[in-house]
Amino acid sequence: MNFVVIGKDKGGGSLRLEERAAHLDYVAGYQHLIVYAGPWSRAIG
């Protein structure tokens, strides 16, 4: 089963920047399961 996750920064993205290192540490063990499609394009959506 595939899941699609769409994320949006609130404000200027400061919370994402604060949590970035912890997030990267968490997903490091799951990289083989993650397909990164890149940032959402306003031209598409």
C-alpha positions as CSV (number, residue, x, y, z in Angstrom):
1,M,0.0,0.0,0.0
2,N,1.3,3.4,-0.9
3,F,0.7,6.6,1.1
4,V,1.1,10.2,-0.1
5,V,2.1,12.8,2.5
6,I,1.8,16.5,1.6
7,G,3.4,19.0,4.0
8,K,3.1,22.7,4.2
9,D,5.2,25.0,6.3
10,K,3.4,27.4,8.6
11,G,4.8,30.9,8.6
12,G,8.4,31.1,7.4
13,G,9.2,27.4,8.1
14,S,11.1,28.1,11.3
15,L,9.6,25.0,13.1
16,R,10.7,22.8,10.2
17,L,14.2,24.2,10.4
18,E,14.3,23.6,14.2
19,E,13.2,20.0,13.9
20,R,15.2,19.1,10.7
21,A,18.1,17.3,12.3
22,A,15.8,15.2,14.5
23,H,13.6,14.3,11.5
24,L,16.6,13.3,9.4
25,D,17.9,11.1,12.2
26,Y,14.4,9.4,12.5
27,V,13.9,8.7,8.8
28,A,17.5,7.5,8.2
29,G,16.4,3.9,9.0
30,Y,13.5,4.2,6.6
31,Q,15.1,5.8,3.5
32,H,14.6,2.6,1.5
33,L,10.8,3.0,1.9
34,I,10.6,6.7,1.1
35,V,10.1,8.0,-2.4
36,Y,10.8,11.7,-2.4
37,A,9.0,13.6,-5.1
38,G,10.3,17.1,-4.4
39,P,8.5,20.3,-3.6
40,W,4.9,20.8,-4.8
41,S,4.8,23.0,-7.9
42,R,2.1,25.7,-8.1
43,A,2.1,25.1,-11.8
44,I,0.8,21.6,-11.3
45,G,-1.6,22.2,-8.4
